[in-house]
Amino acid sequence: MKKLKLLLAVAFACTFLSLTAQEGMFGYIDFNSTLKLMPEYMEAELNLQKIQSDYREEIERSKREFERKYIEFMLDQNSLSASVVAKRQKELQLLMDNNAQFRDKVQSELEAKRDELLVPIKKKLIETVSEVCMEQNLDYVIDTGKGTYLFINQNKGVDLSDNVYKRLGIVYQPENTITEGEQTVINNDNNKR
């Protein structure tokens, strides 16, 4: 079984190497970093933060209500009959369970809303990258933000970032860049070295 796996791995590696050895131009871009620079993304994030704030207020109100009822119960518990204590404990447990279910539902709704807001923005970015690739006659694009590459020979590839930024109307100014003379020493942006 191990020999079969090794043989398949070698065959896959040989196939991959033969495909990459062909003359093909590739482009590269950090998809998520570019996405976060788009004005539409920032607008979607602000919208999502507003929704989160509304939910957070309701969660805090429910928490305060539970705490108030719990304190009342603790203060009154010694003067209540066993059946009333059991009833109030069940009520508190039900309130606590409802609060937990609401938090879970809120989380699911926020994730769904985030997806709903980001799908058209991601689609626009993908379309723009595709247009730039077609104009530059590129065969494929690597998403450098995923970290799925080990090495990119930047002399053979084309950094699409500036063209995509220009087309999307993004003015990009790299942060955290330290230069000595004309040589970049530290740059936290993978696409700009």
RAZI-V321097 format. One record per residue. OMEGA is omega in degrees with one decimal (none if undefined). BURIAL is b if it has 16 or more other ideal C-beta (glycine too) atoms within 10 Angstrom, else e. Layout:
OMEGA,BURIAL
OMEGA,BURIAL
//
This chain:
179.3,e
179.0,e
179.1,e
178.7,e
179.6,e
179.0,e
178.2,e
179.6,e
178.8,e
179.4,e
179.0,e
-179.8,e
179.3,e
178.6,e
-179.8,e
-179.5,e
179.6,e
178.3,e
-178.8,e
179.8,e
179.2,e
179.4,e
177.0,e
178.6,e
177.5,e
174.8,b
177.6,b
-179.8,b
173.7,b
-172.4,b
-175.5,b
177.3,e
177.8,b
178.6,b
-177.7,b
177.3,e
-176.6,b
179.1,b
179.6,e
178.8,b
-179.2,b
176.9,e
178.3,e
178.9,b
178.0,e
177.3,e
-180.0,e
178.1,b
177.4,e
179.0,e
178.4,b
179.8,e
178.3,e
178.6,e
-179.3,b
178.1,e
179.3,e
177.8,e
178.3,e
177.9,e
179.3,e
178.7,b
178.9,e
178.6,e
178.9,e
-178.9,e
178.8,e
-179.4,e
179.5,e
178.9,e
177.3,e
-179.8,e
-178.9,b
179.7,e
-175.4,e
-168.8,e
-178.1,e
-178.6,e
-177.6,e
175.9,e
-177.5,e
-179.5,e
178.1,e
177.1,e
179.5,e
179.0,e
-178.4,e
176.3,b
177.2,e
178.3,e
178.7,e
178.6,e
178.5,e
178.7,e
178.9,e
178.4,e
178.6,e
178.1,e
179.1,b
178.1,e
179.1,e
178.8,e
178.6,e
179.6,e
178.2,e
179.8,b
179.1,e
179.6,e
178.6,e
178.1,e
179.0,e
179.8,e
178.1,e
177.9,b
-179.6,e
-178.6,e
-173.7,b
-176.7,b
-179.5,e
179.6,e
177.2,b
179.3,b
178.8,e
-179.8,e
178.8,b
178.5,e
-179.8,e
177.5,b
180.0,b
179.0,e
-179.7,e
178.9,b
179.7,b
179.1,e
-177.3,e
176.5,e
179.4,e
-179.4,b
179.6,e
-177.7,e
175.7,b
175.3,b
-176.8,b
-179.6,b
-179.3,b
-179.2,e
-177.2,e
180.0,e
175.8,e
-178.4,e
173.3,e
173.4,e
-174.3,e
175.3,e
-179.4,e
-178.1,e
-179.6,b
176.4,b
-176.0,b
-170.8,b
-175.9,b
179.7,e
178.9,b
178.5,b
-178.4,b
-178.0,e
179.9,b
179.4,b
-179.2,e
174.0,e
-174.9,e
174.1,b
-176.5,e
175.1,e
173.6,e
177.9,e
177.2,e
-180.0,e
172.1,e
-174.2,e
177.4,e
-177.2,e
174.6,e
-178.0,e
178.9,e
176.4,e
-177.7,e
178.4,e
-176.6,b
-174.5,b
-172.3,b
178.9,e
none,e
//
